[in-house]
């Protein structure tokens, strides 16, 4: 079921992209008012605006429904642990639980190399 919804979702996304690329911009109407071949269009003298706009709206609605359906499917198939574990307060931990790091005492002068003696 999830694969079917996902395939429809991808097809709707591609269809919406294609329909948006086929639509004319708002500035294209100025050329049509001067007789730029509007009577020779496939969709009539009104142009393809209402057809593409309506089809895009229908595909966008289907895309929204498939998005919602995929979210519901993902929620139902997720393995949810009951409750969130509480945070542990480190300040209230007993002293016996905190490890003690003992460093051997070293002479600070022993770590510094000495200069070679001049002859």
Backbone as JSON, one array per atom type, in Angstrom:
{
  "sequence": "XXXXXXXXXXXXXXXXXXXXXXXXXXXXXXXXXXXXXXXXXXXXXXXXXXXXXXXXXXXXXXXXXXXXXXXXXXXXXXXXXXXXXXXXXXXXXXXXXXXXXXXXXXXXXXXXXXXXXXX",
  "N": [[0.83, -1.19, 0.0], [1.95, 1.2, 0.8], [3.89, 1.6, -1.15], [2.35, 1.98, -3.43], [1.0, 4.39, -2.84], [3.23, 6.03, -2.67], [4.21, 5.92, -5.31], [2.08, 7.16, -6.7], [2.29, 9.64, -5.49], [4.81, 10.57, -6.38], [4.33, 10.65, -9.15], [2.32, 12.62, -9.23], [3.78, 14.81, -8.32], [5.62, 15.16, -10.42], [3.8, 15.67, -12.49], [2.66, 18.09, -11.62], [4.89, 19.76, -11.74], [5.39, 19.69, -14.51], [2.97, 20.82, -15.49], [3.08, 23.4, -14.41], [5.31, 24.41, -15.72], [4.31, 24.5, -18.3], [2.42, 26.51, -18.26], [1.51, 29.87, -19.11], [3.09, 32.99, -18.44], [2.05, 35.97, -16.58], [2.59, 38.2, -18.12], [2.3, 37.39, -20.72], [-0.25, 37.75, -21.62], [-0.52, 40.28, -22.65], [0.48, 40.28, -25.25], [-1.4, 38.69, -26.51], [-3.63, 40.31, -26.64], [-3.23, 41.92, -28.79], [-3.72, 40.36, -30.93], [-2.08, 38.04, -31.23], [-2.2, 35.41, -32.32], [-4.13, 34.1, -30.78], [-6.52, 32.99, -31.51], [-5.87, 30.65, -32.75], [-5.24, 28.69, -30.99], [-5.16, 25.54, -29.22], [-6.89, 25.31, -27.09], [-8.89, 27.16, -27.48], [-10.08, 30.61, -27.83], [-9.9, 31.72, -25.34], [-7.66, 30.8, -24.24], [-5.21, 28.7, -22.57], [-5.19, 29.02, -19.9], [-7.25, 28.69, -17.86], [-7.75, 25.95, -18.04], [-5.22, 24.72, -17.5], [-4.77, 25.83, -14.98], [-6.9, 24.83, -13.46], [-6.41, 22.06, -13.68], [-3.89, 21.91, -12.48], [-4.58, 22.64, -9.87], [-6.2, 20.47, -9.15], [-4.35, 18.34, -9.29], [-2.58, 19.24, -7.34], [-4.14, 19.02, -5.07], [-4.46, 16.24, -4.95], [-1.79, 15.58, -4.58], [-1.35, 16.72, -2.04], [-3.06, 15.08, -0.53], [-1.83, 12.57, -0.86], [0.59, 13.12, 0.38], [-0.25, 13.52, 3.0], [-1.29, 10.96, 3.47], [1.04, 9.39, 3.27], [2.38, 10.34, 5.51], [0.72, 9.43, 7.57], [0.93, 6.66, 7.18], [3.67, 6.32, 7.71], [3.74, 7.06, 10.38], [2.18, 5.09, 11.58], [3.68, 2.8, 11.06], [6.01, 3.2, 12.41], [8.19, 2.35, 15.09], [7.45, 3.03, 18.19], [8.65, 3.89, 21.32], [7.25, 3.51, 24.49], [6.8, 6.39, 26.12], [9.22, 8.87, 27.12], [12.52, 8.58, 28.21], [13.47, 9.74, 31.43], [15.56, 12.52, 32.21], [18.71, 12.2, 33.73], [19.76, 13.55, 36.73], [22.79, 14.85, 37.25], [23.94, 16.15, 39.32], [22.79, 15.17, 41.61], [23.84, 12.71, 41.96], [25.22, 9.99, 43.84], [28.27, 10.19, 45.74], [29.81, 7.94, 45.58], [29.44, 6.91, 43.08], [30.86, 8.49, 41.38], [33.8, 8.41, 39.61], [37.15, 8.38, 40.87], [40.01, 9.96, 39.87], [43.3, 9.3, 40.06], [46.3, 10.86, 39.83], [49.73, 10.32, 39.45], [52.12, 12.06, 41.38], [54.23, 14.26, 39.81], [57.43, 15.63, 39.1], [57.59, 18.88, 38.09], [59.79, 20.14, 36.95], [61.18, 18.07, 35.82], [60.04, 17.51, 33.43], [60.86, 19.46, 31.68], [63.22, 19.95, 29.21], [66.79, 20.2, 29.5], [69.18, 22.76, 28.63], [71.89, 22.35, 26.35], [75.28, 22.27, 27.51], [77.65, 24.91, 27.17], [80.79, 24.93, 25.53]],
  "CA": [[0.0, 0.0, 0.0], [2.83, 2.37, 0.89], [4.56, 1.78, -2.44], [1.35, 2.53, -4.36], [0.82, 5.81, -2.5], [4.48, 6.71, -3.01], [4.26, 6.06, -6.77], [1.12, 8.21, -7.06], [2.85, 10.89, -4.99], [5.89, 10.99, -7.29], [3.71, 11.01, -10.43], [1.65, 13.9, -9.07], [4.8, 15.85, -8.23], [6.12, 15.39, -11.78], [2.73, 16.29, -13.26], [2.54, 19.49, -11.2], [6.05, 20.47, -12.3], [5.15, 19.84, -15.94], [1.89, 21.77, -15.73], [3.53, 24.76, -14.09], [6.21, 24.85, -16.78], [3.53, 24.74, -19.52], [1.57, 27.69, -18.14], [2.06, 31.14, -19.54], [3.2, 34.0, -17.4], [1.05, 37.03, -16.64], [2.96, 39.15, -19.16], [1.98, 36.85, -22.04], [-1.59, 38.19, -22.01], [-0.42, 41.54, -23.38], [0.67, 39.96, -26.66], [-2.64, 38.12, -27.02], [-4.61, 41.36, -26.88], [-2.95, 42.51, -30.1], [-3.96, 39.36, -31.96], [-0.88, 37.22, -31.41], [-2.51, 34.01, -32.58], [-4.97, 33.51, -29.73], [-7.62, 32.23, -32.11], [-5.36, 29.41, -33.3], [-4.78, 27.82, -29.91], [-5.88, 24.28, -29.06], [-7.88, 25.45, -26.03], [-9.85, 28.21, -27.81], [-9.57, 31.98, -27.75], [-9.65, 32.07, -23.93], [-6.32, 30.35, -23.88], [-5.12, 27.48, -21.77], [-5.02, 29.39, -18.5], [-8.2, 28.08, -16.93], [-7.57, 24.48, -18.07], [-4.0, 24.36, -16.76], [-4.94, 26.24, -13.58], [-7.8, 23.87, -12.81], [-5.73, 20.77, -13.61], [-2.85, 22.03, -11.46], [-5.24, 22.63, -8.56], [-6.63, 19.1, -8.86], [-3.15, 17.55, -9.0], [-2.02, 19.69, -6.07], [-4.97, 18.43, -4.02], [-4.09, 14.82, -4.86], [-0.44, 15.57, -4.0], [-1.52, 16.96, -0.61], [-3.66, 13.89, 0.08], [-0.83, 11.51, -0.79], [1.55, 13.52, 1.42], [-0.89, 13.22, 4.29], [-1.37, 9.51, 3.58], [2.38, 8.87, 3.57], [2.7, 10.68, 6.9], [-0.04, 8.52, 8.43], [1.53, 5.33, 7.05], [4.96, 6.34, 8.41], [3.47, 7.12, 11.83], [1.68, 3.78, 12.02], [4.7, 1.76, 10.94], [7.16, 3.52, 13.27], [8.23, 1.67, 16.39], [7.54, 4.08, 19.2], [8.85, 3.42, 22.68], [6.32, 4.19, 25.39], [7.38, 7.41, 26.99], [10.6, 9.34, 26.93], [13.24, 8.39, 29.48], [13.74, 10.97, 32.15], [16.96, 12.92, 32.28], [19.35, 11.91, 35.0], [20.37, 14.73, 37.31], [24.15, 14.47, 37.63], [24.27, 16.79, 40.6], [22.28, 14.4, 42.74], [24.45, 11.38, 41.98], [26.01, 9.75, 45.05], [29.72, 10.36, 45.57], [30.45, 6.65, 45.3], [29.31, 6.63, 41.66], [31.77, 9.34, 40.62], [35.14, 7.81, 39.69], [38.23, 9.24, 41.33], [41.2, 9.79, 39.03], [44.5, 9.62, 40.82], [47.47, 11.04, 38.99], [50.95, 10.3, 40.26], [52.78, 13.36, 41.49], [55.45, 14.33, 39.01], [58.22, 16.84, 39.26], [57.38, 19.72, 36.92], [61.08, 20.45, 36.35], [61.69, 16.91, 35.11], [59.45, 17.5, 32.09], [61.5, 20.48, 30.85], [64.58, 19.53, 28.85], [67.82, 21.18, 29.85], [69.99, 23.25, 27.52], [73.24, 21.77, 26.33], [76.28, 23.14, 28.1], [78.55, 25.52, 26.19], [82.19, 24.55, 25.75]],
  "C": [[0.87, 1.26, 0.0], [3.51, 2.65, -0.45], [3.61, 2.39, -3.47], [1.14, 4.02, -4.11], [2.06, 6.61, -2.87], [4.61, 6.9, -4.52], [3.3, 7.14, -7.24], [1.65, 9.57, -6.64], [3.93, 11.43, -5.93], [5.32, 11.41, -8.63], [2.99, 12.36, -10.34], [2.66, 15.05, -8.99], [5.35, 16.18, -9.62], [5.07, 16.06, -12.66], [2.56, 17.77, -12.9], [3.69, 20.31, -11.77], [5.84, 20.71, -13.8], [4.07, 20.85, -16.26], [2.31, 23.21, -15.44], [4.47, 25.28, -15.17], [5.46, 25.14, -18.08], [2.7, 26.01, -19.46], [2.29, 28.94, -18.59], [2.14, 32.09, -18.35], [2.14, 35.07, -17.55], [1.35, 38.03, -17.75], [2.62, 38.66, -20.55], [0.61, 37.29, -22.51], [-1.54, 39.48, -22.81], [-0.25, 41.29, -24.87], [-0.6, 39.4, -27.28], [-3.67, 39.19, -27.32], [-4.4, 42.05, -28.22], [-3.09, 41.49, -31.22], [-2.77, 38.48, -32.24], [-1.23, 35.74, -31.52], [-3.37, 33.36, -31.52], [-6.1, 32.68, -30.31], [-7.16, 30.89, -32.64], [-4.89, 28.44, -32.22], [-5.66, 26.57, -29.84], [-7.05, 24.45, -28.1], [-8.87, 26.57, -26.3], [-9.25, 29.59, -27.61], [-9.31, 32.42, -26.31], [-8.26, 31.68, -23.51], [-6.37, 29.13, -22.98], [-5.04, 27.77, -20.28], [-5.96, 28.68, -17.56], [-8.05, 26.56, -16.9], [-6.36, 24.08, -17.24], [-4.13, 24.72, -15.28], [-5.81, 25.24, -12.84], [-7.12, 22.51, -12.65], [-4.62, 20.79, -12.56], [-3.45, 21.99, -10.06], [-5.69, 21.22, -8.18], [-5.43, 18.22, -8.51], [-2.52, 17.96, -7.68], [-2.83, 19.13, -4.9], [-4.64, 16.95, -3.83], [-2.71, 14.68, -4.22], [-0.51, 15.79, -2.48], [-2.07, 15.72, 0.09], [-2.65, 12.74, 0.18], [0.25, 11.84, 0.23], [1.0, 13.19, 2.8], [-0.96, 11.72, 4.52], [-0.03, 8.88, 3.9], [2.78, 9.18, 5.01], [1.97, 9.75, 7.87], [0.55, 7.12, 8.38], [2.86, 5.27, 7.81], [4.76, 6.35, 9.92], [3.02, 5.75, 12.34], [2.74, 2.69, 11.96], [5.93, 2.03, 11.8], [7.05, 2.78, 14.59], [8.48, 2.72, 17.45], [7.69, 3.43, 20.56], [7.9, 4.21, 23.58], [7.05, 5.14, 26.3], [8.81, 7.75, 26.63], [11.33, 9.15, 28.24], [13.55, 9.73, 30.13], [15.23, 11.25, 32.19], [17.5, 12.65, 33.67], [20.03, 13.19, 35.5], [21.74, 14.33, 37.86], [24.5, 15.05, 39.0], [23.81, 15.97, 41.79], [22.86, 12.98, 42.79], [25.27, 11.19, 43.25], [27.5, 9.83, 44.75], [30.4, 9.05, 45.21], [30.37, 6.32, 43.8], [30.28, 7.44, 40.81], [33.17, 8.76, 40.74], [36.18, 8.85, 40.12], [39.45, 8.94, 40.47], [42.4, 10.23, 39.84], [45.67, 9.71, 39.86], [48.71, 11.01, 39.88], [51.59, 11.69, 40.25], [54.08, 13.32, 40.71], [56.15, 15.65, 39.28], [58.07, 17.66, 37.97], [58.68, 20.05, 36.22], [61.62, 19.29, 35.54], [61.16, 16.86, 33.68], [60.14, 18.48, 31.15], [62.91, 20.03, 30.51], [65.59, 20.63, 29.18], [68.6, 21.56, 28.59], [71.36, 22.59, 27.53], [74.26, 22.78, 26.87], [77.21, 23.66, 27.01], [79.99, 25.13, 26.53], [83.1, 25.7, 25.7]]
}
